[in-house]
Each structure stands twice: as C-alpha cells, then as structure tokens.
Amino acid sequence: MKQPRLASTKLRSFLLVIVVTLSGLSAGGFYFGQVWLQTFAGTVSQTLANSKASGNDVQSFKKLQANLASRQEIIAKATSLVASSQNYQDQAILDLDKYASNAGISISNFSFAPAAAATAAATTAPASVASTPASSSSSVTITLVSPISYAKLMKFMSAIEGSIPKMQVSSINLGRVADGGQDSVKTDQLTIEVYTQ
C-alpha cells in the first residue's frame, strides 16, 4: 500500500500552524515566567526590607539596653531620694545620729508623729520631692542637749537639709543662753519632715 503524499500546500499550512502554536506557547510561557519572577522579586524585596527593619529594631533595643545600663546609678539615686515608709524611722534615727555626731552635738530624744498628722506637711515638700507622685512625709521631733554652739547647730541643720533620703527642718525654737557665751544657743525641740513613699 502506498502512503498518501501530503501536498506541499498542506504541509506548509501544517508547519505554519505548528510554528504559530509554538510561538504563542513561547510568548505565553515567557509572559507567565516574567509575572512569576516579578512576584518572586517583590517577595524577596519585602523579606529584605523586613530583615533590615528587624535589624534596626534589634540595634535600637541594644541601644536602649545600653542606655538603661549606663543610667543605673541615676535610677538608684532617684529611688534613694525618699525613704521607705516601712523603715523610715530606723533610717531617720541612724541618719540624724550620724549628722549630730559629725556636728559635735547630742540628741536626747526622738519622737515620731503618726503618719496621718504628718500628711499635711507634705504640701510644703521641696519641688524635687513634691513632684514624686507617691511621696508623702512623716514628722520626727528631736530634743537636742543644750546649750549648743550656733555653728554646730548650723552644721547639723545643713546636713539634714542636704540628706538622702530627703529630710527638711520644718520648725525650730531657738533661744539665747545668758551665760553660755556669744556663740551658744538653746533649743528645746527641732521638728524634721522625713519624705517617704
């Protein structure tokens, strides 16, 4: 049996259809490949941007950590400005005894006012302590052994005013000693506000 021969026009038409089909498939494949590559490139760009942002966040966090660590001393000083309301009496006695000893005077008695009576004095707190939201004050009245040298009394009061935790002289009764010399004074009691939290 003889195989049928294709006519050259039919063959040319057939090949033309194949070439057009392959060209169409190639164009479509190229287009879809390009779309896929653009999508992939966008994903890579987003991942890279997120990575940079994450790296910046880590650097910011490390910078904040270093900043906080370098300010620990300031934080400790800020918390030591006011005494704890649980142990302020012990702290006040120790501090006042130390200041009196350094000034060369003696304290004969300590008397602490109830906390409710001392809260009214909190309104006269210094600006640095009054700005602390949870600060209040308690009052301690001390009796000094008289007569006292005026210079020693001033040294004692200066130590109180410059103390940490913060204390402030709120009242003092001074009198002159008749036979004690020019520099001698007498005082019955000295009231001191101790700022607590």
Disulfide bonds with the S-S distance in Angstrom:
none
